[in-house]
Amino acid sequence: MRYFQRNHQMNMLPPDRELFFPHALRVEASAGSGKTFLLACRFVQFLISEKIPRSRLKNLLAITFTNEATAEMRQRILELLKQAAFGEKQAMEVLSPLLDLSQTRMKELALRQMDEILAGYDEWQVRTIDSFIYRLVQAAPQELGLSQQDEIEAHEAPLRAAALDRILLCSAQDPGLWGLLQDFVHHYLLFQARGSWWPREELLRVLESLNEKESTYGLRFGIEKGHKGSMDLAMELSRSAQGFLDEADAHGVKLKSYSRRALSDTASGDLPRALSSKAWEKEGLKDLCLKGSDVPEDLSAEWKALRALAGAYAEARALEVSGPYLKLLAPWRDQLSDLKSGSRSIFLSDINGLARRLLTEFILPEVIFRLGDRLYHFLLDEFQDTSSLQWKNLFPLIDNAVAQGGSLFCVGDRKQLLYRWRGSDLEVFQKGPGAFGSLGDTGLVDLVLPYNWRSREVLLRFVARVFDRGNLERWMKEEPAVSDVLDPGYAGNVFSGAAQELPPAHAISHKGGMVKVEILSREGRLEELKEESRLSLVRLLKEDVLTRHGPRDILVLVRDNQDVQDFSHGLISAGIPVFSHRQLDIREDPLVQEVLEILRFLERPVDDQALASVIAGDILEGAWKTEVSGLSPWEWLEGQRLKSEGRGAEYLYQRFQKDFPGLWGKTLGDAFGSVGFLPPYDLVSMLVRRMDLIRCFPDHFVALSHLLELLHAHEPEYGGDLRGFIQWMETGPDEVFGVKTPRDIDAVRVMTVHKAKGLEAKVVILPLATLGMRADGRIYSMDGGVLKAWHTSRELRNVSRKLSDFYRDECGKAWLDELNVLYVSLTRAKDELYLFVPQKAVGGQKNRLISLLEPLLNGNLVAKWGNTIESEIPKRGESDLNGQPVGRKPLEKTQKKRVKRVNEGWNWPKYLVRRPTESKVLLSPTRKRAAALGDFVHRLLARLDGPLDCRCNPEEVHALLQKIFLSISKNPDIDTGKETDIRTMARTICHPVARPLFWTGAGDETWVEKEVADSSGELFRLDRLVKGQNTLWVGEYKTGSRARAEDRRQVSRYLNLLSQLYPDHETRGVILYLDQESVYAL
């Protein structure tokens, strides 16, 4: 409740008795102004009020942009409701001005709403924008060509790569594809001057980038047709330039030297050099001639035509750079769509486009009907990050709500727009909320939050001076690279709210604070600048900050993930505890890296390098010392290297087996013999158990546990084999490899500015504070409902006004992005802010932050404002990733106790290894073929993912199964057409005992391949499960001659488990022997 104690004075919302409907309220909320609190108050106000129409829980929708923000908002709402239900003073002071209710009635309604939220928590409409739009898509899956079994696929890379591999394979039989690939390779080698002899990775990278742009903007790329190509235009331009020179000489026109040189280079075909000349900037021919020259009118007209031709060439060339990629984009997209359909996957990047189709192809009342809930009041957080496509999807729903007396409440900050590369559009924030015709004369109402509840007074003054309109205008005038592309007045308007005040409640408590800026003197390469910055950071922390603050109070902000990794390693090397997303990636854990080296060796025993890494690593160290005396691993490896020089030799693992049979047997022997028979999860479990890794390496317990979880949970994604798992560990989505950590970990946080948005810390340090434009020559435009990709260069922009305008606009936005990042960086600190400012910015360009800070520095290399804040360093409750105390060495007693607990409590055979597969299935070709056939039959019947849309007639069911049979992939090891009797299968399905599984009643729910866990966490997969009003039906498919007693025991176990989960339902089981036309009921 401390948050409400601190912030109840900031509530600026109008009371419910003064609200009129419809209305739209836009709140400009600068950093630290308490926007999340304001959103929570608005939500609770609408939920409890008896004066606001149609404001029940199902009528409200609050949208955020991240899962963390959603969780925080839900927590704030529940906290406020709970405190109101108990009648606590601070909550009443917050809500009483907003609600025309007595306190008794307020308590009663708050309690009622708490109960309603908790009763239907999953349906509570406080969610991310992606989850809401996905809910829209789920409203009409069949109409959008989706299945009920389709799921969001977060790991898109494997399917994208597989789509390109299909293109490459199909090109051998498809002359059209082969021609496109030849054109691409020719373009790649001659025009892009790439160094790699195998361009697949570059092709895939560009295709993914183009596809991402299409998903971001909801448009497809267009390919120019019917226009002259750049080569034709180049030849025409050369001929015209030569003709122009001849005409000028014939008329005795004296051209300036640079003009004649530019035209001569053009005539000779040296266009990159020719088009760089300033001659092309001259609109009139007179400017190209020496003084006193007479310029004929026809020659002036010819010069204008020549300039127009040069511009046409530049624009054609700018488009053609992406041409070969765009021609391959459509077939690649088709293959990707086919793969997604086959794997029942939807990419997260697809959902906005699907929702746009839904809202375009359906009438709005139909969409709202399918959505189920009538939404009247919308609350949008971080509104500045909304993309134009997301807004197009939300707009008709909000417009409909406003037209029926609803409302829109959006909160954002133009200064914190960080995701323009993801489609965020400032125009949406500035113009979107006022575009509803139903608002009438009142229009849009704007509200500005004037107070900063986070930072101390000195920090607020520093930020205000940096982003003062006068300082920004001065800086831009002194930096032509900025003022040429960004309007000073526009930038001043964006940052007009940067100056904030302390709230009256903080007038005394938040005085003081400190800001320190240090200009680093070293110049040179990026690595050298980082090294100086790292040393300065370590010195600051050890000699100053950590003597006054705990590590958890410190936040280090950098620009990208590589910087996170570099500075994290630097702090760890200095003995400073660090928390970062990169550090929490188990792929960075040394022991996990050693386990992966073992897997690489097991997957490919001839990989001597992998085995050498294992032998010299920590995992085998203890066993080596026990089994081998007088010889170190490094000495033995060096001896093997010398023996193998100049002649053929056995592989390293063969020599290891011969020299140390006991060591081999105790460590790698069992795993080596089990490759191909055990899946990766069981193989790693065996390694962990056999080499006692948990006891020997307790500090790596978390990483090892997470590795085992990934092996088990993500088996479908990596394919269940060692090679697939090793590749997946290298290319999988970063988020799945991160370890969930306790919130009270006492370590310095190192993260990117983008990830730190919304966070705060007592001390914030920017070790590489820079301002430098991050833009290249690639520009995307929307023209006539299609996307265009332009690759510009200096010489092309020199002769084309269109390309020059495109580039100027892009650079202006890029500089605004840089200022936004700087603003977010400077506003995370509560008490102290430190900036280390290098001389150079990204790409070796001038660091223009120095000139922006110049009036504050007054010529000094080090400047300081205010004084440090003394903070009591926490002495208890501090823990690292493993829950161990930090800041001091663990006592030996603590270490022994931990090892003892692990030895007594961890039963690996019981909890870590799944049920073993029968060796007969692994070794017998007949049993393997039968297992493959059973797998195919299960995949076939899994397509029946709902009630059958045909009559209970064997002929009709046969026709349905035959259609599915032709559409699914076949196993090359079995003749499915010969070994699968679909007619017998159809008659079995139509058996009277099996009918309730396939022809269900109204309101019944059906699942296929449903996973259910028992009390020990073991998973069981039910082939078919139907939940009726009072009965649960379980269907189990079997093929081949079997031990039926074991089948009955298996299904009985399912029924017992379901009876515990659904005690009010009767459970019934049906075993279908599909190739025997036999059914058994339990």
Helices and strands as residue ranges (DSSP letters): H 2-7, G 8-10, G 16-18, E 23-29, H 35-48, G 57-59, E 60-64, H 67-85, H 89-95, G 96-98, H 103-119, G 121-123, E 126-128, H 129-138, E 151-153, H 157-170, H 175-190, H 200-217, H 230-250, H 257-268, H 271-274, G 278-281, G 285-288, H 297-320, H 323-343, E 345-347, G 348-350, H 351-361, H 364-371, E 377-380, G 383-385, H 388-403, E 407-412, G 414-416, G 420-422, H 426-431, G 432-434, G 437-442, E 444-449, H 457-466, H 469-478, H 480-483, H 488-494, G 504-506, E 514-519, H 526-540, I 541-545, H 546-548, G 551-553, E 554-558, H 561-573, E 578-579, G 586-588, H 590-603, H 608-615, H 621-627, H 633-644, H 652-659, H 661-666, H 669-674, H 680-690, H 693-696, G 698-700, H 701-713, H 715-718, H 722-731, G 734-737, E 748-752, H 753-756, E 761-766, E 778-783, E 786-791, H 794-799, H 801-826, E 829-837, G 842-844, H 849-852, H 854-857, E 862-866, H 892-905, H 908-911, H 919-923, H 925-942, H 954-967, H 976-979, H 982-989, H 995-998, E 1005-1013, E 1019-1027, E 1031-1038, H 1044-1061, E 1066-1073, E 1078-1081
